[in-house]
Amino acid sequence: MEKSAGVQFIMDVLQSVQSCRKGRLDIVATPIGNLEDLSPRARRVLATADRVLVEDRRHAQRLFQSIGAQPRTELVHEHNEREQIARILDFLAAGEQLALISDAGMPLISDPGYPVIAALRRAGATISVIPGPSAVVAALAISGLPSDRFCFEGFLPPRKGARQQRLESLVRESRTLVFYEAPHRILETLTAMTEVFQPHRQAVLCRELSKIHEESVGDCLGDILQTLKENPERVRGEMALVVAGAADPEPGEEDQERILRPLLAELPLAQAVRIAQAQTGVPHRTLYQRALALTSRSSSA
């Protein structure tokens, strides 16, 4: 008795899944500038891989020359990554050891690769990651801005209207913001940010990280914009912009009174005001006047 089409389909899928498990794909982080940042493990995997999936063969070739290797390559970029999935699955089914790299840094972070990895996970393929350099983490570390919580926004939309809309959606974001930007758009982006976030918002522009001309520019958005306008020779290279999150809004009058009432019920006025100021950040004089008004109303009630 012949198997039904449905049963045969399931068996074919299971066979494909089992075959994919024979091979392996390593996601390999590569240097963002300084070739000495390539880890020994990454060097070994790239040198011994059956194939390396690359975003651009010219960028990859410089890396391969630095490690004295010449692996077989397959192009996987934003314009063909979905079409390449079937070929990659075939390579894995044949037991090949594959490596995935981007032009620089950690693959998939503002780079191609997500559809490929998602499809391979669904197929049950063996995937590993070799971590390493990442411009977003490097910029955050060197910025001096809060790094316990942050929001990575990648590249902003190139069109003015869409960029403005994205920035306005982030105006109250309290986490530190990290952006990538191209040199030919950085002045437009900074101008838009000074309008939406205000010029005094703390920010640091990290340029050419890990390279010879590495630098961190500015203390606030307005300062960075002015510096680049006055020094056009610095409007070049790879850029990551780190922007401080929005300050917590100052509690309104009702919230101030809500905090003060239980404190005034148990503590002297001056001490209650000091504690309320530490909790809210509201100026001492404002809270003191508010506490006097509350005390007065309680006395007359």
Secondary structure, DSSP 4 states (H G I P E B T S, - for coil): -PPPHHHHHHHHHHHHHHHHTTSEEEEE-B-SS-GGGS-HHHHHHHHH-SEEEES-HHHHHHHHHHHT----EEE--TTTHHHHHHHHHHHHHTT-EEEE--SSBSTTSSSS-HHHHHHHHHTT--EEEE----HHHHHHHHH-S--SSEEEEEEPPSSHHHHHHHHHHTTT--SEEEEEE-GGGHHHHHHHHHHHT-TTSBEEEEESTTSTT-EEE-SBHHHHHHHHHH-GGGS-S-EEEEEPPPPPPPP-HHHHHHHHHHHHHHS-HHHHHHHHHHHH---HHHHHHHHHHHHHHHHH-
